[in-house]
Amino acid sequence: MKRARLNRVLLLVAVFVSANIFASAQTSEQTINVKIVPSTTVEEKVANDTKERELRKAAEEKRAAEEAAKIAETSPKALLSRARILYITSNTDYFETVQLQNALRKRNEVDAWQLAMVDGWGWDKREVADIVIEIDRPLFTWTFTYKITNRSNGILLATGKVTAFDGNAAAPMLAERIVEEIRKARGETKPKK
């Protein structure tokens, strides 16, 4: 019994000593901040929910408008109307690029719209253009086709064809069609003669 009592006393002394060590390790002062917020009324909850829904709806509308603007910027009509620098290439031996360049230079619209044409071979010249106009003539036909693409993203902007005996006859007709495509994209009407 003495031994059990001695064990209890030793245990109490150990607990007391460890409590003193623990208490001295902590600061004597502790600050606890408590913020008491009054509960919201039913009317305030409804108003908060309504405001949250309105803000979400406004954010969705803004996001939809931004998406619509992005799509509008990449529409073929918008890309063609903003084009300023043209690069013309021919995929046939029956048509030289200079033929279309000369036919386009004779058009008043090219000057009025301040369009410029890049001359020369190679991809380095092509890289400065806004749009690329490709001319082709399928074998054993009198059909000359054109394809207008946006150089930076490859979006097809317009296509068409004319029938002519040779490149000299096709060039003015191609120039007229290409100018008409650009005019439509710009929303302009054809001038009356």
Secondary structure, 3 states (H helix, E strand, C coil): CHHHHHHHHHHHHHHHHHHHHHHHHCCCCCCCCCCCCCCCCHHHHHHHHHHHHHHHHHHHHHHHHHHHHHHHHCCHHHHHHHCCEEEEEECCCCCCHHHHHHHHHCCHHHHHCCCEEECCCCHHHHCCCCEEEEEECCCCCCEEEEEEEECCCCCEEEEEEEECCCHHHHHHHHHHHHHHHHHHHHCCCCCCC
